[in-house]
Amino acid sequence: MIEIAIEKKEIGGTPILSDIKWKIEEGITLIMGPSGSGKTTLLREMIPRINRVGTLEGTVCYRGMPIDEVPARCMANRPQIMMMVIMMVMIMMVIVRVKIMYINVLMRLVSRRGGSLNSS
């Protein structure tokens, strides 16, 4: 079980997450929300031993142990944690792909208008 008790998460002084209390049981969990609502930031807090940005007031624990203190050998045997890592990588790949597609569309639009996005 993963237990999350986040009072506040800030990046560059901007509040990103606040007042989250959540217990995730074994099984499949879906995190949904609009763009910019903090889904990726929340997932990053649940992945052990990665470089995180910003400050966190609160705790994220796996079976009662702070997530960054869980031994690596335990992680390999826990499909729930490994699935979160895989999902995070997949989310980042999708975000990069969407940005590339958006840039390509903008470039085509600019070239059709003779180098300008203005409608005149």
VEXZAKE-71144 format. One record per atom (N, C-alpha, C): residue in three letters; atom name; x, y, z. Coordinates in steps of 0.02 Angstrom, whole numbers, padded with zeros to 5 digits, always signed. Each point is the difference from the previous one (the first is absolute). Layout:
<balums>
+------+------+--------+--------+--------+
| rest | atom |     c1 |     c2 |     c3 |
+------+------+--------+--------+--------+
|  ALA |   CA |      X |      Y |      Z |
...
+------+------+--------+--------+--------+
</balums>
This chain:
<balums>
+------+------+--------+--------+--------+
| rest | atom |     c1 |     c2 |     c3 |
+------+------+--------+--------+--------+
|  MET |    N | +00042 | -00059 | +00000 |
|  MET |   CA | -00042 | +00059 | +00000 |
|  MET |    C | +00044 | +00062 | +00000 |
|  ILE |    N | -00021 | +00049 | -00038 |
|  ILE |   CA | +00034 | +00065 | -00002 |
|  ILE |    C | -00044 | +00050 | +00037 |
|  GLU |    N | +00030 | +00035 | +00048 |
|  GLU |   CA | -00036 | +00050 | +00037 |
|  GLU |    C | +00030 | +00068 | -00015 |
|  ILE |    N | -00044 | +00046 | -00020 |
|  ILE |   CA | +00022 | +00068 | -00018 |
|  ILE |    C | -00033 | +00049 | +00047 |
|  ALA |    N | +00041 | +00042 | +00030 |
|  ALA |   CA | -00025 | +00055 | +00042 |
|  ALA |    C | +00040 | +00062 | -00018 |
|  ILE |    N | -00023 | +00036 | -00051 |
|  ILE |   CA | +00035 | +00059 | -00023 |
|  ILE |    C | -00038 | +00062 | +00024 |
|  GLU |    N | +00035 | +00039 | +00041 |
|  GLU |   CA | -00030 | +00064 | +00021 |
|  GLU |    C | +00008 | +00052 | -00054 |
|  LYS |    N | +00061 | +00003 | -00029 |
|  LYS |   CA | +00013 | +00050 | -00052 |
|  LYS |    C | +00060 | -00022 | -00041 |
|  LYS |    N | -00005 | +00010 | -00066 |
|  LYS |   CA | +00055 | -00011 | -00047 |
|  LYS |    C | +00006 | +00063 | -00041 |
|  GLU |    N | +00060 | +00031 | +00001 |
|  GLU |   CA | +00012 | +00061 | -00037 |
|  GLU |    C | +00059 | -00009 | -00048 |
|  ILE |    N | -00005 | +00031 | -00057 |
|  ILE |   CA | +00055 | +00002 | -00047 |
|  ILE |    C | +00011 | +00074 | -00018 |
|  GLY |    N | +00059 | +00024 | +00017 |
|  GLY |   CA | +00016 | +00071 | -00014 |
|  GLY |    C | -00046 | +00047 | +00037 |
|  GLY |    N | -00023 | -00019 | +00059 |
|  GLY |   CA | -00045 | +00043 | +00039 |
|  GLY |    C | -00073 | -00005 | -00020 |
|  THR |    N | -00015 | -00038 | -00053 |
|  THR |   CA | -00069 | -00008 | -00023 |
|  THR |    C | -00030 | -00063 | +00029 |
|  PRO |    N | -00056 | +00004 | +00036 |
|  PRO |   CA | -00031 | -00060 | +00027 |
|  PRO |    C | -00027 | -00045 | -00056 |
|  ILE |    N | +00018 | -00064 | +00003 |
|  ILE |   CA | -00020 | -00048 | -00052 |
|  ILE |    C | -00051 | -00050 | +00029 |
|  LEU |    N | +00015 | -00026 | +00058 |
|  LEU |   CA | -00045 | -00048 | +00034 |
|  LEU |    C | -00012 | +00024 | +00071 |
|  SER |    N | -00059 | -00015 | +00027 |
|  SER |   CA | -00013 | +00016 | +00070 |
|  SER |    C | -00056 | -00044 | +00028 |
|  ASP |    N | +00005 | -00013 | +00064 |
|  ASP |   CA | -00050 | -00038 | +00038 |
|  ASP |    C | -00020 | -00065 | -00033 |
|  ILE |    N | +00049 | -00044 | -00013 |
|  ILE |   CA | -00014 | -00065 | -00029 |
|  ILE |    C | +00011 | -00053 | +00052 |
|  LYS |    N | -00051 | -00039 | +00014 |
|  LYS |   CA | +00005 | -00057 | +00045 |
|  LYS |    C | -00032 | -00058 | -00037 |
|  TRP |    N | +00042 | -00051 | -00014 |
|  TRP |   CA | -00023 | -00053 | -00045 |
|  TRP |    C | +00036 | -00065 | +00017 |
|  LYS |    N | -00037 | -00055 | +00003 |
|  LYS |   CA | +00028 | -00066 | +00009 |
|  LYS |    C | -00015 | -00040 | -00063 |
|  ILE |    N | +00052 | -00023 | -00033 |
|  ILE |   CA | -00008 | -00038 | -00062 |
|  ILE |    C | +00013 | -00073 | +00016 |
|  GLU |    N | -00052 | -00040 | -00007 |
|  GLU |   CA | +00004 | -00072 | +00014 |
|  GLU |    C | +00031 | -00035 | -00061 |
|  GLU |    N | +00018 | -00063 | +00009 |
|  GLU |   CA | +00025 | -00041 | -00055 |
|  GLU |    C | -00053 | -00002 | -00055 |
|  GLY |    N | +00022 | +00000 | -00062 |
|  GLY |   CA | -00047 | -00003 | -00056 |
|  GLY |    C | +00013 | +00058 | -00048 |
|  ILE |    N | -00049 | +00013 | -00042 |
|  ILE |   CA | +00007 | +00052 | -00051 |
|  ILE |    C | -00034 | +00063 | +00026 |
|  THR |    N | +00035 | +00056 | -00007 |
|  THR |   CA | -00026 | +00065 | +00021 |
|  THR |    C | +00006 | +00047 | -00059 |
|  LEU |    N | -00052 | +00038 | -00014 |
|  LEU |   CA | +00000 | +00047 | -00055 |
|  LEU |    C | +00002 | +00071 | +00028 |
|  ILE |    N | +00046 | +00040 | -00025 |
|  ILE |   CA | +00004 | +00071 | +00020 |
|  ILE |    C | -00020 | +00041 | -00060 |
|  MET |    N | -00054 | +00038 | +00007 |
|  MET |   CA | -00026 | +00041 | -00055 |
|  MET |    C | -00006 | +00073 | +00022 |
|  GLY |    N | +00005 | +00044 | -00047 |
|  GLY |   CA | -00010 | +00071 | +00014 |
|  GLY |    C | +00020 | +00041 | -00061 |
|  PRO |    N | -00020 | +00063 | +00000 |
|  PRO |   CA | +00017 | +00043 | -00057 |
|  PRO |    C | +00075 | +00014 | -00003 |
|  SER |    N | +00021 | +00024 | -00058 |
|  SER |   CA | +00070 | +00019 | -00009 |
|  SER |    C | +00021 | +00051 | +00053 |
|  GLY |    N | +00058 | -00012 | +00030 |
|  GLY |   CA | +00026 | +00047 | +00050 |
|  GLY |    C | -00029 | -00010 | +00070 |
|  SER |    N | -00037 | -00054 | +00012 |
|  SER |   CA | -00031 | -00009 | +00065 |
|  SER |    C | +00046 | -00034 | +00051 |
|  GLY |    N | +00059 | -00023 | -00021 |
|  GLY |   CA | +00048 | -00028 | +00047 |
|  GLY |    C | +00007 | -00076 | -00003 |
|  LYS |    N | -00029 | -00033 | -00050 |
|  LYS |   CA | +00004 | -00073 | -00005 |
|  LYS |    C | +00072 | -00025 | -00004 |
|  THR |    N | +00039 | +00029 | -00045 |
|  THR |   CA | +00069 | -00021 | -00008 |
|  THR |    C | +00041 | +00016 | +00062 |
|  THR |    N | -00011 | +00058 | +00030 |
|  THR |   CA | +00035 | +00019 | +00061 |
|  THR |    C | -00015 | -00050 | +00056 |
|  LEU |    N | -00062 | -00020 | +00006 |
|  LEU |   CA | -00019 | -00050 | +00051 |
|  LEU |    C | +00034 | -00067 | -00014 |
|  LEU |    N | +00000 | -00022 | -00063 |
|  LEU |   CA | +00033 | -00063 | -00017 |
|  LEU |    C | +00075 | +00003 | +00015 |
|  ARG |    N | +00032 | +00056 | -00015 |
|  ARG |   CA | +00072 | +00007 | +00013 |
|  ARG |    C | +00014 | -00007 | +00075 |
|  GLU |    N | -00044 | +00024 | +00042 |
|  GLU |   CA | +00010 | -00007 | +00073 |
|  GLU |    C | -00005 | -00072 | +00022 |
|  MET |    N | -00034 | -00042 | -00039 |
|  MET |   CA | -00008 | -00071 | +00019 |
|  MET |    C | +00054 | -00045 | -00027 |
|  ILE |    N | +00045 | +00027 | -00042 |
|  ILE |   CA | +00053 | -00041 | -00028 |
|  ILE |    C | +00063 | +00008 | +00042 |
|  PRO |    N | +00027 | -00055 | +00025 |
|  PRO |   CA | +00058 | +00004 | +00045 |
|  PRO |    C | +00064 | +00022 | -00035 |
|  ARG |    N | +00041 | +00035 | +00038 |
|  ARG |   CA | +00068 | +00018 | -00020 |
|  ARG |    C | +00007 | +00034 | -00068 |
|  ILE |    N | -00043 | +00048 | -00014 |
|  ILE |   CA | +00010 | +00040 | -00060 |
|  ILE |    C | +00013 | +00072 | +00022 |
|  ASN |    N | +00029 | +00038 | -00044 |
|  ASN |   CA | +00011 | +00070 | +00015 |
|  ASN |    C | -00065 | +00038 | -00007 |
|  ARG |    N | -00022 | +00028 | +00055 |
|  ARG |   CA | -00063 | +00037 | -00001 |
|  ARG |    C | +00014 | +00075 | +00002 |
|  VAL |    N | -00046 | +00038 | -00025 |
|  VAL |   CA | +00007 | +00072 | -00001 |
|  VAL |    C | -00047 | +00029 | +00052 |
|  GLY |    N | +00020 | +00057 | +00030 |
|  GLY |   CA | -00043 | +00034 | +00047 |
|  GLY |    C | +00004 | -00027 | +00071 |
|  THR |    N | -00046 | +00023 | +00041 |
|  THR |   CA | -00001 | -00020 | +00070 |
|  THR |    C | -00065 | -00036 | +00016 |
|  LEU |    N | +00006 | -00049 | +00044 |
|  LEU |   CA | -00058 | -00039 | +00021 |
|  LEU |    C | -00008 | +00003 | +00075 |
|  GLU |    N | -00059 | +00018 | +00022 |
|  GLU |   CA | -00018 | -00005 | +00071 |
|  GLU |    C | -00049 | -00058 | +00005 |
|  GLY |    N | +00023 | -00055 | +00028 |
|  GLY |   CA | -00042 | -00059 | +00006 |
|  GLY |    C | +00040 | -00063 | -00010 |
|  THR |    N | -00035 | -00057 | -00007 |
|  THR |   CA | +00033 | -00064 | -00007 |
|  THR |    C | -00033 | -00043 | -00053 |
|  VAL |    N | +00042 | -00042 | -00030 |
|  VAL |   CA | -00024 | -00052 | -00045 |
|  VAL |    C | +00033 | -00064 | +00025 |
|  CYS |    N | -00040 | -00049 | +00021 |
|  CYS |   CA | +00027 | -00061 | +00029 |
|  CYS |    C | -00025 | -00062 | -00038 |
|  TYR |    N | +00043 | -00050 | -00002 |
|  TYR |   CA | -00018 | -00065 | -00028 |
|  TYR |    C | +00004 | -00051 | +00056 |
|  ARG |    N | -00057 | -00027 | +00018 |
|  ARG |   CA | -00006 | -00048 | +00055 |
|  ARG |    C | +00032 | +00028 | +00064 |
|  GLY |    N | -00014 | +00063 | +00014 |
|  GLY |   CA | +00022 | +00032 | +00061 |
|  GLY |    C | +00070 | +00029 | -00002 |
|  MET |    N | +00037 | -00011 | -00054 |
|  MET |   CA | +00069 | +00024 | -00005 |
|  MET |    C | +00003 | +00058 | -00051 |
|  PRO |    N | +00035 | +00055 | +00018 |
|  PRO |   CA | +00006 | +00055 | -00049 |
|  PRO |    C | +00025 | -00027 | -00067 |
|  ILE |    N | -00030 | +00022 | -00053 |
|  ILE |   CA | +00011 | -00028 | -00067 |
|  ILE |    C | +00074 | -00002 | -00020 |
|  ASP |    N | +00038 | +00051 | +00019 |
|  ASP |   CA | +00071 | +00002 | -00019 |
|  ASP |    C | +00044 | -00046 | +00042 |
|  GLU |    N | -00028 | -00028 | +00054 |
|  GLU |   CA | +00038 | -00045 | +00042 |
|  GLU |    C | -00015 | -00074 | -00014 |
|  VAL |    N | -00046 | -00013 | -00045 |
|  VAL |   CA | -00017 | -00069 | -00017 |
|  VAL |    C | +00059 | -00031 | -00038 |
|  PRO |    N | +00027 | -00056 | +00024 |
|  PRO |   CA | +00058 | -00031 | -00034 |
|  PRO |    C | -00017 | -00018 | -00072 |
|  ALA |    N | +00049 | +00008 | -00044 |
|  ALA |   CA | -00009 | -00014 | -00072 |
|  ALA |    C | -00023 | -00072 | -00011 |
|  ARG |    N | +00025 | -00047 | +00040 |
|  ARG |   CA | -00019 | -00071 | -00010 |
|  ARG |    C | -00075 | -00010 | +00012 |
|  CYS |    N | -00029 | +00041 | +00042 |
|  CYS |   CA | -00073 | -00004 | +00013 |
|  CYS |    C | -00039 | +00027 | -00060 |
|  MET |    N | +00028 | +00049 | -00033 |
|  MET |   CA | -00035 | +00031 | -00056 |
|  MET |    C | -00009 | -00048 | -00058 |
|  ALA |    N | +00051 | -00040 | -00013 |
|  ALA |   CA | -00002 | -00046 | -00057 |
|  ALA |    C | -00055 | -00052 | +00008 |
|  ASN |    N | -00018 | -00015 | +00062 |
|  ASN |   CA | -00051 | -00051 | +00013 |
|  ASN |    C | -00069 | +00030 | +00009 |
|  ARG |    N | -00007 | +00065 | -00010 |
|  ARG |   CA | -00065 | +00033 | +00011 |
|  ARG |    C | -00026 | +00027 | -00066 |
|  PRO |    N | -00045 | -00037 | -00031 |
|  PRO |   CA | -00026 | +00022 | -00065 |
|  PRO |    C | -00034 | +00069 | +00003 |
|  GLN |    N | -00029 | +00017 | +00057 |
|  GLN |   CA | -00034 | +00065 | +00006 |
|  GLN |    C | +00050 | +00057 | -00009 |
|  ILE |    N | +00058 | -00004 | +00031 |
|  ILE |   CA | +00050 | +00052 | -00006 |
|  ILE |    C | +00029 | +00001 | -00070 |
|  MET |    N | +00016 | -00059 | -00026 |
|  MET |   CA | +00029 | -00004 | -00067 |
|  MET |    C | -00049 | +00027 | -00052 |
|  MET |    N | -00064 | -00013 | +00009 |
|  MET |   CA | -00051 | +00024 | -00046 |
|  MET |    C | -00002 | +00077 | +00001 |
|  MET |    N | +00009 | +00030 | +00059 |
|  MET |   CA | +00000 | +00073 | +00004 |
|  MET |    C | +00059 | +00028 | -00038 |
|  VAL |    N | +00058 | -00032 | +00006 |
|  VAL |   CA | +00059 | +00023 | -00036 |
|  VAL |    C | -00012 | -00004 | -00075 |
|  ILE |    N | -00027 | -00056 | -00023 |
|  ILE |   CA | -00015 | -00010 | -00071 |
|  ILE |    C | -00050 | +00052 | -00024 |
|  MET |    N | -00053 | +00012 | +00040 |
|  MET |   CA | -00051 | +00049 | -00019 |
|  MET |    C | +00030 | +00070 | -00006 |
|  MET |    N | +00045 | +00017 | +00046 |
|  MET |   CA | +00031 | +00066 | -00001 |
|  MET |    C | +00040 | +00009 | -00064 |
|  VAL |    N | +00038 | -00051 | -00019 |
|  VAL |   CA | +00039 | +00004 | -00062 |
|  VAL |    C | -00047 | +00007 | -00060 |
|  MET |    N | -00054 | -00038 | +00000 |
|  MET |   CA | -00048 | +00004 | -00056 |
|  MET |    C | -00032 | +00069 | -00004 |
|  ILE |    N | -00018 | +00028 | +00057 |
|  ILE |   CA | -00031 | +00067 | +00001 |
|  ILE |    C | +00049 | +00051 | -00029 |
|  MET |    N | +00063 | -00004 | +00021 |
|  MET |   CA | +00050 | +00048 | -00025 |
|  MET |    C | +00009 | -00008 | -00075 |
|  MET |    N | -00001 | -00062 | -00025 |
|  MET |   CA | +00007 | -00012 | -00072 |
|  MET |    C | -00058 | +00030 | -00038 |
|  VAL |    N | -00061 | -00007 | +00026 |
|  VAL |   CA | -00059 | +00028 | -00033 |
|  VAL |    C | +00004 | +00076 | +00000 |
|  ILE |    N | +00020 | +00030 | +00055 |
|  ILE |   CA | +00005 | +00073 | +00004 |
|  ILE |    C | +00050 | +00025 | -00052 |
|  VAL |    N | +00057 | -00032 | -00005 |
|  VAL |   CA | +00050 | +00021 | -00050 |
|  VAL |    C | -00027 | -00008 | -00070 |
|  ARG |    N | -00034 | -00055 | -00014 |
|  ARG |   CA | -00028 | -00013 | -00066 |
|  ARG |    C | -00052 | +00053 | -00019 |
|  VAL |    N | -00043 | +00018 | +00047 |
|  VAL |   CA | -00052 | +00050 | -00013 |
|  VAL |    C | +00032 | +00068 | -00014 |
|  LYS |    N | +00053 | +00017 | +00038 |
|  LYS |   CA | +00034 | +00064 | -00012 |
|  LYS |    C | +00032 | +00002 | -00068 |
|  ILE |    N | +00031 | -00056 | -00021 |
|  ILE |   CA | +00030 | -00003 | -00066 |
|  ILE |    C | -00053 | +00008 | -00054 |
|  MET |    N | -00057 | -00033 | +00008 |
|  MET |   CA | -00054 | +00005 | -00049 |
|  MET |    C | -00025 | +00073 | -00004 |
|  TYR |    N | -00007 | +00032 | +00057 |
|  TYR |   CA | -00023 | +00069 | +00003 |
|  TYR |    C | +00048 | +00047 | -00036 |
|  ILE |    N | +00065 | -00010 | +00012 |
|  ILE |   CA | +00051 | +00041 | -00033 |
|  ILE |    C | -00002 | -00010 | -00076 |
|  ASN |    N | -00008 | -00063 | -00021 |
|  ASN |   CA | -00004 | -00014 | -00072 |
|  ASN |    C | -00060 | +00035 | -00032 |
|  VAL |    N | -00057 | -00001 | +00033 |
|  VAL |   CA | -00060 | +00033 | -00026 |
|  VAL |    C | +00012 | +00075 | -00004 |
|  LEU |    N | +00029 | +00029 | +00051 |
|  LEU |   CA | +00015 | +00072 | -00001 |
|  LEU |    C | +00048 | +00018 | -00057 |
|  MET |    N | +00051 | -00042 | -00010 |
|  MET |   CA | +00049 | +00014 | -00053 |
|  MET |    C | -00034 | -00002 | -00069 |
|  ARG |    N | -00045 | -00049 | -00010 |
|  ARG |   CA | -00036 | -00003 | -00064 |
|  ARG |    C | -00044 | +00061 | -00010 |
|  LEU |    N | -00033 | +00021 | +00054 |
|  LEU |   CA | -00043 | +00058 | -00003 |
|  LEU |    C | +00040 | +00063 | -00017 |
|  VAL |    N | +00057 | +00007 | +00031 |
|  VAL |   CA | +00043 | +00059 | -00013 |
|  VAL |    C | +00024 | -00001 | -00072 |
|  SER |    N | +00022 | -00058 | -00024 |
|  SER |   CA | +00026 | -00003 | -00069 |
|  SER |    C | -00056 | +00014 | -00051 |
|  ARG |    N | -00061 | -00020 | +00013 |
|  ARG |   CA | -00056 | +00014 | -00046 |
|  ARG |    C | -00017 | +00074 | -00002 |
|  ARG |    N | +00012 | +00034 | +00055 |
|  ARG |   CA | -00018 | +00072 | +00003 |
|  ARG |    C | +00060 | +00043 | -00015 |
|  GLY |    N | +00051 | -00028 | -00027 |
|  GLY |   CA | +00058 | +00040 | -00020 |
|  GLY |    C | +00042 | +00022 | +00059 |
|  GLY |    N | +00003 | -00039 | +00052 |
|  GLY |   CA | +00043 | +00015 | +00057 |
|  GLY |    C | -00033 | +00040 | +00055 |
|  SER |    N | -00067 | +00006 | +00000 |
|  SER |   CA | -00035 | +00040 | +00051 |
|  SER |    C | -00062 | -00038 | +00022 |
|  LEU |    N | -00015 | +00006 | +00065 |
|  LEU |   CA | -00062 | -00030 | +00027 |
|  LEU |    C | -00057 | +00051 | +00001 |
|  ASN |    N | +00013 | +00063 | -00017 |
|  ASN |   CA | -00052 | +00051 | -00001 |
|  ASN |    C | -00051 | -00015 | -00054 |
|  SER |    N | -00064 | +00014 | +00013 |
|  SER |   CA | -00052 | -00015 | -00048 |
|  SER |    C | -00005 | +00052 | -00056 |
|  SER |    N | +00033 | +00057 | +00007 |
|  SER |   CA | -00005 | +00052 | -00052 |
|  SER |    C | +00048 | -00011 | -00057 |
+------+------+--------+--------+--------+
</balums>
